[in-house]
Amino acid sequence: MIQPHAGGPPDEGLLEEFADLARSAGATVAAVLTARIDRPNAAMLIGSGKLEEVKAAAEATGADLILINHPLSPGQERNLERELKRRVVDRTGLILDIFAQRAHSHDGKLQVELAQLKHMATRLVRGWTHLERQRGGSIGLRGPGETQLETDRRLLQKRLEQLQKRLEKVEVQRTQMRRARMRSEMPRVALVGYTNAGKSTLFNAMTGAEAYTADQLFATLDPTVRRIELSGGNVVLADTVGFVRDLPHELVAAFRSTLSEAREADLLIHLVDAADPLRDERIAQVDAVLKDIGAGDLPQLLVFNKIDKLGGGEGDEPVQPRLDRPAEGRMRVWLSARDGRGLELLREGLAEALELRHVSGELRLPPQAARLRARLHELGAVRAEDHDEHGWVINVDLALADAQRLFVQAHGEVLRPLLPPEESDDAA
């Protein structure tokens, strides 16, 4: 495993993350080498001296795969494999391999294959460039070589077009499902965060689902959606793929439909590993990816997970769950999804962030308001009901947001809830 760096000591956090990526892909790390690169070698990225060092380490450890934590051009990859006589995989290829292992749903597999083929396209086409040196009188370079190159290009392009069409159909289905959830008028919340922050563990704790969890990077690729109950009403919660620094552009593009769960949410739960010494960097990196997919302006609730791993020193008090409401910036919740401590604070923070206030009281509906009565039953807002010759008398308890929407539908104007006397005075 090679970690290139430019000047100064190598980034230990980046090195450890790459080792985790390798282990997540099923590789065993036999040796780790760092390579200072002030001027990248156009042919092989690393210099001849470092190349000999890598070759000796591979021979000594019996390694049959060389992983490089840096994007490689097709030519560099080919040259390194020829010199080292071993497979060489760069950061993008490694992440693509992990995604290929983790995708289980039909659309997830399609998206991974699309990303792999786009990545392969440059290597296939450029790998055949020796067959393109055909000019008039180029003896020995006519005929079958050109046919082979054009055939490969055509087959690859045809497969890419097939995948694109299938994914477009999947996107139509996803859009229809999202529209159905929007018609249900339930707020949508998406779990986002750096990979291995504990999103699936928190999702299972909040919903009672059984999403796959493991202490590895990219344990979850396929989004899962469940409904959860809060004090102010129901919301839809979606678990999404984890982010990582320098996420390959092929993956961002291919998983755009999956990441739309985050892009079209009303609120993002930005989950952070509280015990990660680089947590501030992780927050910035996730925010950068959110900006790339068009979700950078969405409101966020910062949730610091794994507080059970904090304060582990002798005599240290265990960190307690808490809900912080700073005057400026994002609301913060500190919890442990694994132990279940702080989940109620998260529910409280969600209801507050989504403004899920409730209104309750007695409502009289005339006979012609049967549709409104049915809608109240659909929302689960009816606590008691009676009827007489004038219609229905219903005792309701529902979220203020639902009440606002129903009032607009019934009267065409916005409901202005009564404010406490002191707030009314301030508003005046």
Sequence and secondary structure as in RCSB ss.txt:
>XXXX:A:sequence
MIQPHAGGPPDEGLLEEFADLARSAGATVAAVLTARIDRPNAAMLIGSGKLEEVKAAAEATGADLILINHPLSPG
QERNLERELKRRVVDRTGLILDIFAQRAHSHDGKLQVELAQLKHMATRLVRGWTHLERQRGGSIGLRGPGETQLE
TDRRLLQKRLEQLQKRLEKVEVQRTQMRRARMRSEMPRVALVGYTNAGKSTLFNAMTGAEAYTADQLFATLDPTV
RRIELSGGNVVLADTVGFVRDLPHELVAAFRSTLSEAREADLLIHLVDAADPLRDERIAQVDAVLKDIGAGDLPQ
LLVFNKIDKLGGGEGDEPVQPRLDRPAEGRMRVWLSARDGRGLELLREGLAEALELRHVSGELRLPPQAARLRAR
LHELGAVRAEDHDEHGWVINVDLALADAQRLFVQAHGEVLRPLLPPEESDDAA
>XXXX:A:secstr
 EEEESSSS  HHHHHHHHHHHHHTT      EEEE SS BTTTBS HHHHHHHHHHHHHHT  EEEESS   HH
HHHHHHHHHTSEEEEHHHHHHHHHHHH  SHHHHHHHHHHHHHHHHHHHHHHTGGG    TT TTSSTHHHHHHH
HHHHHHHHHHHHHHHHHHHHHHHHHHHHHHHHHTT  EEEEEEBTTSSHHHHHHHHH       SSTT   S EE
EEEEETTEEEEEEE   B TT  HHHHHHTHHHHHHHHT SEEEEEEETT TTHHHHHHHHHHHHHHTT TTS E
EEEEE GGGSS STT      EEE  SSS  EEE BTTTTBTHHHHHHHHHHHTT  EEEEEEEE GGGHHHHHH
HHHTT EEEEEEETTEEEEEEEEEHHHHHHHHHHHHSS       HHHHHHH 
